[in-house]
Amino acid sequence: MKYDVIIIGAGPGGIFAAYELMERRPSLRVAVFEAGHALDKRHCPIDGEKIKSCIGCKSCSIMSGFGGAGAFSDGKYNITNDFGGTLYEYIGKKHALALMHYVDEINLRYGGEGTKLYSTAGSRFKTVCIQNDLHLLDASVRHLGTDINYIVLENLYKHLKERVDFFFDTPVETIRVNDGGYTVLCKDASYECEKCIVSVGRIGSKWMEKVCAELAVPTKSNRVDIGVRVELPANVFAHLTDELYESKIVYRTEKYGDKVRTFCMNPKGAVVNENTNGIITVNGHSYEDPALQTENTNFALLVAKHFSEPFKDSNGYGESIARLSNMLGGGVIVQRFGDLIRGRRSTANRIEEAFVTPTLQATPGDLSLVLPKRILDGIIEMIYALDKVAPGTANEDTLLYGVEVKFYNMEVEVNDKLESRHKGLYIIGDGSGITHSLSHASASGVHVARDITG
Ligand SMILES: Cc1cc2nc3c(=O)[nH]c(=O)nc-3n(C[C@H](O)[C@H](O)[C@H](O)COP(=O)(O)OP(=O)(O)OC[C@H]3O[C@@H](n4cnc5c(N)ncnc54)[C@H](O)[C@@H]3O)c2cc1C
């Protein structure tokens, strides 16, 4: 089989690359290979009753399949260069923002119309934060919500499947460089193409590493973010979330000078498990539909850990910490802030008696046995700092779930077209290590499609 373009991975990066290719040159023969299921076949078996925690499915429906890791996400498209990736370093700030706005327009056209765009511009919280040594980052946030995000994906798929060949449940094993193009090898067949766009996301990080080694594409890796997911009554953060929806707040700790930041805020949302290569960590999401909302807000507090030479395996470090929590708790551990401060574990009784009802069934335990002291100290300092702008954050019953790890793919060497040293082999999205968000990953897809179609 010979295609003009093969896209590996049907996450936001791959989807928007396919979309833009079809918009600009509908005659192109394009195929998308996806290790996970089609959208309507994606179901996580955790139902909270019979199956309460991750059973390690062969293909994780939360992370894989049409829509990628973003399919059941909160659908927060952050239009900013301040976080979510470093795409602007490759293509320039103005262009990166323009592409993110373009993606936003498409999302609106395919089902997101009527969803709210929040903005930090002119927010009084910027001043309130800075007065308390906290720094609110600038962004516009389109909140699609998990439900609308799904509808947008459904509509995009309906639109694309007419002209693009989708191969689901078809992991690509490797890529070979041949004369004038590439051979994409799957288990039972191989396919030829002139150009290849690789968009394998976080779940494809190990595969990406292998392919880069085989094709001699240089990579570097030195960062991992480690922390907890905080869950508290929604009214504690309501003054911030009602106006901004998501606030990215950064704090520099007094003790070590480390940066701690809030990440992925889900007003009236739920805490969820995340499975990365068999390791269970924690994440969160929320719904636009009021009927599906909870009484709690959750967000992550993450400490960025950068390593210098000779240590290269920053993700391995994060995985070891997550594994430790899995070993002690059989999955994710939950602890009341009050128990953590008193140096005692949380028990099922203490969690049950708390005023905050957990939205995720996790094992009550002691996070101080899992997280390195420096990271835990940073998190505790930040909770007290946040308590000044959102009183109640440092309440005894505030729940901390651990661990949340933000793995960064190693950064792949690409040029300003996001093309590797092999002509026509593009590496985009979170799999490239350049993006870490829906909007940046999607924008990177549009960028390469425009380069291909000229
Ligand atoms: C629970 C959760 C909530 C999130 N919430 C948000 C949010 O609100 N806002 C935000 O900006 N970001 C959020 N994120 C992050 C966001 O989902 C990612 O940044 C984004 O999906 C990256 O897009 P991508 O296309 O690069 O990769 P992905 O979305 O990870 O897609 C990659 C795809 O490639 C496939 N693949 C991997 N290897 C192969 C292979 N060898 N062959 C074939 N296919 C392969 C995978 O199965 C996957 O479907 C969230 C992530 C999670 C897990």
The ligand as a MOL file (V3000), in Angstrom:
LIG
                    3D

  0  0  0     0  0            999 V3000
M  V30 BEGIN CTAB
M  V30 COUNTS 53 58 0 0 0
M  V30 BEGIN ATOM
M  V30 1 C -6.6720 12.4960 31.8740 0
M  V30 2 C -5.9620 13.5500 31.0570 0
M  V30 3 C -6.4490 14.8540 31.0590 0
M  V30 4 C -5.8180 15.8450 30.2960 0
M  V30 5 N -6.3710 17.0930 30.2670 0
M  V30 6 C -5.8430 18.0360 29.4700 0
M  V30 7 C -6.4570 19.3070 29.3450 0
M  V30 8 O -7.5340 19.5790 29.8750 0
M  V30 9 N -5.8350 20.2570 28.5740 0
M  V30 10 C -4.6580 19.9990 27.9200 0
M  V30 11 O -4.1510 20.8930 27.2430 0
M  V30 12 N -4.0820 18.7820 27.9920 0
M  V30 13 C -4.6400 17.7980 28.7450 0
M  V30 14 N -4.0500 16.5660 28.8080 0
M  V30 15 C -2.8550 16.3210 27.9730 0
M  V30 16 C -3.2860 16.1510 26.5290 0
M  V30 17 O -4.2520 15.1290 26.4500 0
M  V30 18 C -2.0730 15.8500 25.6690 0
M  V30 19 O -1.1510 16.9080 25.7890 0
M  V30 20 C -2.4550 15.6870 24.1940 0
M  V30 21 O -3.4110 14.6780 24.0350 0
M  V30 22 C -1.2180 15.3750 23.3410 0
M  V30 23 O -1.6300 15.0960 22.0280 0
M  V30 24 P -0.7530 14.1680 21.0580 0
M  V30 25 O -1.4970 14.0500 19.7970 0
M  V30 26 O 0.6260 14.6860 21.0240 0
M  V30 27 O -0.6360 12.7610 21.7920 0
M  V30 28 P -1.7460 11.7840 22.3950 0
M  V30 29 O -3.0130 12.4930 22.6310 0
M  V30 30 O -1.1060 11.0940 23.5300 0
M  V30 31 O -2.0100 10.7470 21.2130 0
M  V30 32 C -1.0290 9.8540 20.7670 0
M  V30 33 C -1.7130 8.6500 20.1410 0
M  V30 34 O -0.7130 7.8650 19.4990 0
M  V30 35 C -1.0220 6.4890 19.6730 0
M  V30 36 N 0.2220 5.7010 19.5410 0
M  V30 37 C 1.2780 5.6660 20.3830 0
M  V30 38 N 2.2390 4.8460 19.8990 0
M  V30 39 C 1.7610 4.3460 18.7370 0
M  V30 40 C 2.2780 3.4370 17.7720 0
M  V30 41 N 3.4870 2.8790 17.9010 0
M  V30 42 N 1.5100 3.1360 16.7030 0
M  V30 43 C 0.2740 3.6890 16.5340 0
M  V30 44 N -0.2610 4.5600 17.4240 0
M  V30 45 C 0.4830 4.8860 18.4960 0
M  V30 46 C -1.5940 6.4250 21.0770 0
M  V30 47 O -2.4020 5.2740 21.2180 0
M  V30 48 C -2.3940 7.7250 21.1610 0
M  V30 49 O -3.7420 7.5630 20.8260 0
M  V30 50 C -4.6600 15.5410 29.5530 0
M  V30 51 C -4.1440 14.2340 29.5630 0
M  V30 52 C -4.7820 13.2410 30.2930 0
M  V30 53 C -4.2460 11.8390 30.2740 0
M  V30 END ATOM
M  V30 BEGIN BOND
M  V30 1 1 1 2
M  V30 2 1 2 3
M  V30 3 2 2 52
M  V30 4 2 3 4
M  V30 5 1 4 5
M  V30 6 1 4 50
M  V30 7 2 5 6
M  V30 8 1 6 7
M  V30 9 1 6 13
M  V30 10 2 7 8
M  V30 11 1 7 9
M  V30 12 1 9 10
M  V30 13 2 10 11
M  V30 14 1 10 12
M  V30 15 2 12 13
M  V30 16 1 13 14
M  V30 17 1 14 15
M  V30 18 1 14 50
M  V30 19 1 15 16
M  V30 20 1 16 17
M  V30 21 1 16 18
M  V30 22 1 18 19
M  V30 23 1 18 20
M  V30 24 1 20 21
M  V30 25 1 20 22
M  V30 26 1 22 23
M  V30 27 1 23 24
M  V30 28 2 24 25
M  V30 29 1 24 26
M  V30 30 1 24 27
M  V30 31 1 27 28
M  V30 32 2 28 29
M  V30 33 1 28 30
M  V30 34 1 28 31
M  V30 35 1 31 32
M  V30 36 1 32 33
M  V30 37 1 33 34
M  V30 38 1 33 48
M  V30 39 1 34 35
M  V30 40 1 35 36
M  V30 41 1 35 46
M  V30 42 1 36 37
M  V30 43 1 36 45
M  V30 44 2 37 38
M  V30 45 1 38 39
M  V30 46 1 39 40
M  V30 47 2 39 45
M  V30 48 1 40 41
M  V30 49 2 40 42
M  V30 50 1 42 43
M  V30 51 2 43 44
M  V30 52 1 44 45
M  V30 53 1 46 47
M  V30 54 1 46 48
M  V30 55 1 48 49
M  V30 56 2 50 51
M  V30 57 1 51 52
M  V30 58 1 52 53
M  V30 END BOND
M  V30 END CTAB
M  END
